[in-house]
Amino acid sequence: MATVAPSLDVRPYDFRAAPRLGVPETAALAAQQAEFADALQPIWGARLRRPVKLQAGAASPLSHAEYLQAVSNATPRFLGAVGGTAGVAVLLVLTPELAVFAVDRLMGGPGNAAATPRPLTPLEQTVLGDLLQRALVPLGTALAIAPGAAAAGSVIMVTDDTAPPIVASDESVLALPFDVECGDVTGRLTVMVARHAVHKAPAGITSAPQSAAQARELIERHLVSAQVPVMACIGFQWAAARLAGMRPGQVLDTGHASRGAVEVHVNGRPLCAGMLGRQNGHVGVRVSHPIAPDTSEPPVLRRKRAP
């Protein structure tokens, strides 16, 4: 049986990359981001004198190197601390168009949606920093960094091209994006924060399982988010000489119908049989029936004694 696999973008695993977010952590972050967006909307709406809508985007884990690359040239950037000056450092990044609009509204202007992005004056930096400083308390509450903390350190604009060191070189960062809509103006606020500061174990699970049942539940939660290789396989025969003489660009005529039967293998083991087809412009497989696992034991080889 030969294997026909779709063209895949295979990339070597980068051990320096930040660990991916699991399903429980992704769901928890989405809920926390939504809580922060709901809390910040009326605060910014009152300051900007116009309704503000925040829509949370997908959180992204970044390695320290990826963080440095992402924010080195981003502007404007403001550095603050959640939970007071001795709290957790965060970096708040606004798109330039949104920053200019917010400054104009904060200083009594109409907020021109077509305003050209430009460098901010020291006074404008202070005014915009005050707006972003008001995001720290709801951010700390939503991310469970400093729940209910009344104190929030000052926010200052980063004016050079370097990335503020909010984490150590061996730690990863969470990028939490929020699409901001205020009247005719749209932009984005991105919150950068140390991943270890907001990472929370799944509900009811501590970092160190206290029982076998708790450990089993933790393992099962990780297993459901694991990625496994899946292959669709078809069977045909070719002469060994023709296989040995294959060259790049040669077409293998399998004699198999384009919508014929296939087997679906997971981790190299047959899982089910199905029929090839198309689904939303992609190759798909309609499952026909499961394939029973082979439970037969391999034959035992015994050495025969020479006569």
Buried (B, 14 or more C-beta within 10 A) or exposed (E): EEEBEEEEEEEEEEEEEBEEBBEBBBEBBBEBBBBBBEBBBEBBBEBBEBEBBBBBBEBBBBBBEBBBEBBEEBBBBBBBBBBBEEBBBBBBBBBBBBBBBBBBBBEEEEBEEEBEBEEBEEEBBBBBBEBBBBBBBBBBBBBBBBEEBEBBBBBBBBEEEEBBEBBEEEBBBBBBBBBBBBBEBBBBBBBBBBBEBBBBBBEEBEEEBEEEEBEEBBEEBEEEEEEEEEBBBBEEEEEEEEEEEEEEEEEEEBEBEEEEBBBBBEEEEBBBBBBBEEEEEEEEBEEEEEBEEEEEEEEEEEEEEEE
